[in-house]
Amino acid sequence: MNEWMNHPAMKNLDPIKLELIRTAATQTQGKSGKSLAPVMMALITNANKKGIQFTPDEFSLILSILKEGKTQEEQNQIENMVKMVQGYMKKVH
């Protein structure tokens, strides 16, 4: 699961964002699509409390990390969860 830490995009990431992503990745390990939603919401909420905003590219990177090693059905659940989270984020901002 930790191969994503070697992803080239991770090297340019803000260390605080990297730590938030690392924490979320640890919390999501072994979880399926639907149970990922609370973890993603917590990640975004914690980031917002610290005044941190993820860019669309960073969000895509997080999404690809979450999808790693999942079945197609689980990947679809993750996609649906992301749409829900993005809808929530639009209401917050």
N, C-alpha and C positions, 0 to 999 in steps of 0.2 A: 504493500500500500504506500510505502514512503518513497517510491520512485519519483513521485510528483515533486518532491523537494528538490530534485535535480533539474526540473524543467527550467529552460532558459528564462522564461518570464518571471520566475520566482526570484531570480537574482536582483532584479530591479525594483522589487516590491518594498514598500515601506516596512521596516522591521515590526512595527506595531500591527500592521495589517497581516503580516506573515504569521505573527504569533496568534492572532485571532483565527486565521485559517487553520493553523496547525491544531489549535484547540478543537475547532469544529470537526476537523478530519478525524481526530482521536475519538470524539463523541459519536461520529457517524459510522465508525468501523463496525461492520457486521449488521448494520441496520438496513431495512428495506425502504422503498420509496416513501410510503406514507409516514413512517416514523422519522423521516429526515426533516419534515416541515418544522417541527418545534426547534430543532437544532439550528436550522437556517434562520428562523425568526430570531432566535437568541443571538446568533452571530451578528445579524444586522442591527438588532437593538443595542447590543453591547458596543458595537462600532459607533452607532449614532450618539450614544451617551458620552463617548469619548471624543465626539466631534469628527469622526472618521466617516468618509463616504467612499464606497467602492465604485470604481468606474465600471462601465459596461464590459470592458475587456477583463477586468479583474473578476467580475461576477461570472463571466464565461469560463474563466480559468477554474474558479471554485466549482462550477457546475461540472466541468469535465473531470475534475478530481472525484466528485461525488459519484459520477457515472462509472468510474473505473471498476471493472470486474463485475458489473451488475448485469442481470438478464435484460432482454429487450423490454419486457413488461415493467421491470423496476426502473429502467431508464425513462420509460413513458411516464411513470408515476412521478419521477423526479422532475420531468419537464412540466407536468401539470402543477406540481408543488411550486415550481419557480414562477409560473404564471400567476399563481395565487399570491406569492410573496411580492412579486412586482406590482400587482394590483394594490396590495396593502401599502407598499412604499409610495405609490403615487398619491394615496390618500394622506399619508403622513406629511409629505412635502408640500 
